[in-house]
């Protein structure tokens, strides 16, 4: 949670605080009640003076799920899993949270609900007005851009659709390629998709996101082991048999340029109890590089396409500014 005070000619005054939901929250009523309590705690902790406010303090909510907008204040979550439907199914986030804020007599009102990638793009415009695309590359992936309202069939005939306004579009980039067949997944990608909880969905995400890159590398390593191309025959490779045991963060070893690849060797020894030869270390590093480079190229191609689409909405195209959020861009060199 954060509060922002805009002061002309000065840096924005920002207060931040992280809250954790307790275990046992299983219903929308419990979720929004807890959220309202956290809002009250935040106000008290940071001594926000609301007594002088003639109107309720405006609050924006950002959520890492697709939204179907029903009003200017927000809308409902578009759920694709049973767990999501159980928590957010047919729930208007702004209305539900506002109801709980009122119960606690808090002079705060939710005035906007957006997907987090939209929030990233809007926030970047505060300092870079030419921002036209946002990319989130973390445990998952998503991107957004601005489109002319007149080009959006969904709102055609409405006041907004007939205006000259630019509308923020959430692309749900993770789902790219689900039905078009434009992607060319490998046998290892198909294996990960088949064993995932959402088989056939979020196909693009499984090629590029933090959640899956390490698992792609692990599958490559296990196939190399089966073919007797890596590690001694008597090596204990039990850890490699565990799904998602090779974390994506381990892929930073591809930046090891020492003569004996000591960082790679230390990881394999400490994390997997394998004493690897120099050749083995070179193979593991190469596999990390290949997987990371493929992901970086796929993401860059997708972003380039979105930028081209975004600049079409500009009357006078200017150099595009892309807002990027996510630890993966900092973790792996190819990005």
LINJO-V442015 format. One record per residue. N is the residue number from 0. RES is the residue in one letter. PHI is phi in radians with two decimals (NA if undefined). BURIAL is 1 if it has 9 or more other C-alpha atoms within 8 Angstrom, else 0. Layout:
N|RES|PHI|BURIAL / N|RES|PHI|BURIAL
This chain:
0|X|NA|0 / 1|X|-2.58|0 / 2|X|-2.10|0 / 3|X|-2.26|0 / 4|X|-2.06|0 / 5|X|-1.57|0 / 6|X|-2.15|0 / 7|X|-1.04|0 / 8|X|1.38|0 / 9|X|-2.29|0 / 10|X|-1.09|0 / 11|X|-1.08|0 / 12|X|-1.55|0 / 13|X|-2.13|0 / 14|X|-1.99|0 / 15|X|-2.26|0 / 16|X|-2.71|0 / 17|X|-1.73|0 / 18|X|-2.07|0 / 19|X|-2.06|0 / 20|X|-1.31|0 / 21|X|-1.22|0 / 22|X|-1.18|0 / 23|X|1.69|0 / 24|X|-1.39|0 / 25|X|-2.17|0 / 26|X|-2.33|0 / 27|X|-1.02|1 / 28|X|-1.07|0 / 29|X|-1.13|1 / 30|X|-1.07|1 / 31|X|-1.30|1 / 32|X|-1.14|1 / 33|X|-1.11|1 / 34|X|-1.08|1 / 35|X|-1.12|1 / 36|X|-1.09|1 / 37|X|-1.17|1 / 38|X|-1.08|1 / 39|X|-1.09|1 / 40|X|-1.09|0 / 41|X|-1.11|1 / 42|X|-1.07|1 / 43|X|-1.23|0 / 44|X|-1.10|0 / 45|X|-1.76|0 / 46|X|0.90|0 / 47|X|-1.34|0 / 48|X|-1.52|0 / 49|X|-1.83|0 / 50|X|-1.16|0 / 51|X|-1.51|0 / 52|X|-1.41|0 / 53|X|-1.34|0 / 54|X|-2.12|0 / 55|X|-1.00|0 / 56|X|-1.21|1 / 57|X|-1.26|0 / 58|X|-2.28|1 / 59|X|-1.82|1 / 60|X|-2.06|1 / 61|X|-2.08|1 / 62|X|-2.43|0 / 63|X|-1.56|0 / 64|X|-2.51|1 / 65|X|-1.15|1 / 66|X|-2.08|1 / 67|X|-1.84|0 / 68|X|-1.29|0 / 69|X|-1.97|0 / 70|X|-2.76|0 / 71|X|-1.15|0 / 72|X|-1.40|1 / 73|X|2.64|1 / 74|X|-2.98|1 / 75|X|-1.94|1 / 76|X|-1.29|1 / 77|X|-1.55|1 / 78|X|-1.66|1 / 79|X|-2.11|0 / 80|X|-2.28|0 / 81|X|-1.11|0 / 82|X|-1.09|0 / 83|X|-1.16|1 / 84|X|-1.11|1 / 85|X|-1.16|0 / 86|X|-1.70|1 / 87|X|-2.05|1 / 88|X|-0.94|1 / 89|X|1.03|0 / 90|X|-1.86|1 / 91|X|-1.48|1 / 92|X|-1.10|1 / 93|X|-1.08|1 / 94|X|-1.13|0 / 95|X|-1.17|1 / 96|X|-1.22|1 / 97|X|-1.06|1 / 98|X|-1.09|0 / 99|X|-1.25|1 / 100|X|-1.12|1 / 101|X|-1.17|1 / 102|X|-1.04|0 / 103|X|-1.64|0 / 104|X|0.98|0 / 105|X|-1.71|0 / 106|X|-1.38|1 / 107|X|-2.30|1 / 108|X|-2.39|1 / 109|X|-1.27|1 / 110|X|-1.97|1 / 111|X|-2.72|1 / 112|X|-2.27|1 / 113|X|-2.39|1 / 114|X|-1.22|1 / 115|X|-1.10|1 / 116|X|-1.26|1 / 117|X|-1.20|1 / 118|X|-1.06|1 / 119|X|-1.06|1 / 120|X|-1.21|1 / 121|X|-1.14|0 / 122|X|-1.11|0 / 123|X|-1.15|1 / 124|X|-1.16|1 / 125|X|-1.03|0 / 126|X|-1.93|0 / 127|X|-2.29|0 / 128|X|-1.13|0 / 129|X|-1.48|1 / 130|X|-1.08|1 / 131|X|-2.24|1 / 132|X|-2.48|1 / 133|X|-2.24|1 / 134|X|-2.30|1 / 135|X|-1.98|1 / 136|X|-2.29|1 / 137|X|-2.46|1 / 138|X|-1.08|0 / 139|X|-2.24|1 / 140|X|-2.47|1 / 141|X|-2.81|1 / 142|X|-2.60|1 / 143|X|-2.46|1 / 144|X|-2.76|1 / 145|X|-1.75|1 / 146|X|-2.24|1 / 147|X|-1.14|1 / 148|X|-1.01|1 / 149|X|-1.14|1 / 150|X|-1.65|0 / 151|X|-1.82|1 / 152|X|-0.99|0 / 153|X|-1.07|0 / 154|X|-1.96|1 / 155|X|-1.08|1 / 156|X|1.59|0 / 157|X|-1.59|0 / 158|X|-1.05|0 / 159|X|-1.20|0 / 160|X|-1.12|1 / 161|X|-1.62|1 / 162|X|-1.65|0 / 163|X|-1.69|0 / 164|X|-1.23|0 / 165|X|-1.74|1 / 166|X|-2.01|0 / 167|X|-1.29|1 / 168|X|-1.94|1 / 169|X|-1.56|1 / 170|X|-1.38|0 / 171|X|0.85|1 / 172|X|-1.01|1 / 173|X|-0.99|1 / 174|X|-1.61|1 / 175|X|-1.01|1 / 176|X|1.54|1 / 177|X|-1.09|1 / 178|X|-2.06|0 / 179|X|-1.50|0 / 180|X|1.30|0 / 181|X|-1.34|0 / 182|X|-1.45|0 / 183|X|-2.18|0 / 184|X|-1.11|0 / 185|X|-1.52|0 / 186|X|-1.09|0 / 187|X|-1.25|1 / 188|X|-1.14|1 / 189|X|-1.09|1 / 190|X|-1.11|0 / 191|X|-1.12|1 / 192|X|-1.12|1 / 193|X|-1.10|0 / 194|X|-1.59|0 / 195|X|-1.44|0 / 196|X|-1.40|0 / 197|X|-2.28|0 / 198|X|-0.93|0 / 199|X|1.45|0 / 200|X|-2.06|0 / 201|X|0.91|1 / 202|X|-1.08|1 / 203|X|-1.13|1 / 204|X|-1.01|1 / 205|X|-1.26|1 / 206|X|-1.67|1 / 207|X|-2.34|1 / 208|X|-1.54|1 / 209|X|-0.96|1 / 210|X|-1.08|1 / 211|X|-2.01|1 / 212|X|-1.04|1 / 213|X|-1.10|1 / 214|X|-1.22|1 / 215|X|-1.09|1 / 216|X|-1.07|1 / 217|X|-1.05|1 / 218|X|-1.12|1 / 219|X|-1.11|1 / 220|X|-1.09|1 / 221|X|-1.14|1 / 222|X|-1.21|0 / 223|X|-1.12|1 / 224|X|-1.15|1 / 225|X|-1.08|0 / 226|X|-1.55|0 / 227|X|1.03|0 / 228|X|-1.76|0 / 229|X|-2.65|1 / 230|X|1.24|1 / 231|X|-1.10|0 / 232|X|-1.09|0 / 233|X|-1.63|0 / 234|X|-1.22|0 / 235|X|-1.45|0 / 236|X|-1.92|1 / 237|X|-0.98|0 / 238|X|-1.08|1 / 239|X|-1.21|1 / 240|X|-1.42|0 / 241|X|-1.53|0 / 242|X|-1.01|0 / 243|X|1.03|1 / 244|X|-1.43|1 / 245|X|-1.68|1 / 246|X|-1.19|1 / 247|X|-1.05|1 / 248|X|-1.08|0 / 249|X|-1.15|1 / 250|X|-1.20|1 / 251|X|-1.14|1 / 252|X|-1.14|1 / 253|X|-1.19|1 / 254|X|-1.59|0 / 255|X|-1.28|1 / 256|X|-1.96|0 / 257|X|-1.20|0 / 258|X|-1.12|0 / 259|X|-1.87|0 / 260|X|0.85|1 / 261|X|-1.10|1 / 262|X|-1.13|0 / 263|X|-1.11|1 / 264|X|-1.09|1 / 265|X|-1.11|0 / 266|X|-1.11|1 / 267|X|-1.14|1 / 268|X|-1.30|1 / 269|X|-1.28|0 / 270|X|-1.54|0 / 271|X|-2.30|1 / 272|X|1.02|1 / 273|X|-2.11|1 / 274|X|-1.57|1 / 275|X|-1.67|1 / 276|X|-1.30|0 / 277|X|-1.08|0 / 278|X|-1.11|0 / 279|X|-1.05|1 / 280|X|-1.12|1 / 281|X|-1.12|1 / 282|X|-1.16|1 / 283|X|-1.08|1 / 284|X|-1.10|1 / 285|X|-1.11|1 / 286|X|-1.11|1 / 287|X|-1.07|1 / 288|X|-1.13|1 / 289|X|-1.10|0 / 290|X|-1.15|1 / 291|X|-1.17|1 / 292|X|-1.16|1 / 293|X|-1.08|1 / 294|X|-1.09|1 / 295|X|-1.09|1 / 296|X|-1.18|0 / 297|X|-1.13|1 / 298|X|-1.14|1 / 299|X|-1.11|0 / 300|X|-1.14|0 / 301|X|-1.12|0 / 302|X|-1.15|1 / 303|X|-1.04|0 / 304|X|-1.13|0 / 305|X|-1.19|1 / 306|X|-1.09|1 / 307|X|-1.05|0 / 308|X|-1.13|0 / 309|X|-1.15|1 / 310|X|-1.22|1 / 311|X|-1.14|0 / 312|X|-1.44|1 / 313|X|-1.57|0 / 314|X|-1.18|0 / 315|X|-2.31|0 / 316|X|-0.92|0 / 317|X|-2.17|0 / 318|X|-0.94|0 / 319|X|-1.39|1 / 320|X|-1.90|1 / 321|X|-1.94|1 / 322|X|-1.58|1 / 323|X|-2.11|1 / 324|X|-2.31|1 / 325|X|2.41|1 / 326|X|-1.24|0 / 327|X|-1.15|1 / 328|X|-1.19|1 / 329|X|-1.62|0 / 330|X|-1.49|0 / 331|X|-1.99|1 / 332|X|-0.95|0 / 333|X|-1.01|0 / 334|X|-1.25|1
